[in-house]
Amino acid sequence: RDYKVTGVQTCALPILMRPEVLQAMDDAAQVFVNMTDLNRAAGEVVARACGADKGLVTSGCAAAQVLMVAACMTGQNEDNVEQLPDTTGMKNEVILFKGQRNRYDKSFVTPGATLVEFGSETDATVEELEAAINENTACIAFVVAPFLPTGIGLEETIRLAREHDVPVIVDAAAEVPPRANLSKFIKMGADMVGFSGGKGIGGPQATGLLAGSSDLMEAAFMNSLNL
Ligand SMILES: *Cc1c(COP(=O)(O)O)cnc(C)c1O
């Protein structure tokens, strides 16, 4: 085939889909399935791979970001799920280190949330994060990427979040490979984590993985219309 490929030379991981992935997609396209059953079953595989209670295949890490925030805002309350993106009556603030602002953080506010920054473009302190937490805090977001600073770090972020009983969600879109990173952030204590399926994992472009703790993942299922 004579594709003109541009941009690949600037990509660190130019990974094409493997033949067995294409074969699995082809096989799956030959049959009708109940999509909720399929998503639940695929989610179990994702959960195992990530060492999490529950998992879900999403349409990109971007969608995983939307669902993480939505889950933190609505919990498992049907009325709340129905009401989004109107967040009246819900905790609706997502706290993010200013240095980790990036073009994908729009996905955090897509479900109706508001972004609350702390720290500067290069640094942050525990005190600054602590000052940003209040009764409207839905979650603290942490973005892991080679091109972004870590601020106070994920470990310290999780420690502080626990103290304040606030969930931590992680955007780890391009952190796999290595495969060990699938479970790394859950092991560290993150409540939910999202990965891109179309980057180094080598899946279809518009896919992603979401994994996390049982209650929040159930809320994510509800917000994804997997009823
Ligand atoms: C690529 C990327 C995303 C979006 O991932 P998709 O799977 O394309 O939706 C989100 N956050 C970060 C940091 C990324 O690098």
PDBQT file of the ligand as one rigid body, heavy atoms in Angstrom, charges set to zero:
ROOT
HETATM    1  C1  LIG A 301      -3.028  11.481  23.952  1.00  0.00    +0.000 C 
HETATM    2  C2  LIG A 301      -3.404  12.046  25.243  1.00  0.00    +0.000 A 
HETATM    3  C3  LIG A 301      -4.764  12.094  25.636  1.00  0.00    +0.000 A 
HETATM    4  C4  LIG A 301      -5.904  11.670  24.737  1.00  0.00    +0.000 C 
HETATM    5  O1  LIG A 301      -5.845  10.304  24.407  1.00  0.00    +0.000 OA
HETATM    6  P1  LIG A 301      -6.820   9.673  23.309  1.00  0.00    +0.000 P 
HETATM    7  O2  LIG A 301      -6.705   8.187  23.531  1.00  0.00    +0.000 OA
HETATM    8  O3  LIG A 301      -6.333  10.114  21.983  1.00  0.00    +0.000 OA
HETATM    9  O4  LIG A 301      -8.215  10.169  23.595  1.00  0.00    +0.000 OA
HETATM   10  C5  LIG A 301      -5.050  12.592  26.889  1.00  0.00    +0.000 A 
HETATM   11  N1  LIG A 301      -4.098  13.022  27.724  1.00  0.00    +0.000 NA
HETATM   12  C6  LIG A 301      -2.778  13.008  27.395  1.00  0.00    +0.000 A 
HETATM   13  C7  LIG A 301      -1.756  13.504  28.362  1.00  0.00    +0.000 C 
HETATM   14  C8  LIG A 301      -2.390  12.516  26.139  1.00  0.00    +0.000 A 
HETATM   15  O5  LIG A 301      -1.096  12.488  25.799  1.00  0.00    +0.000 OA
ENDROOT
TORSDOF 0
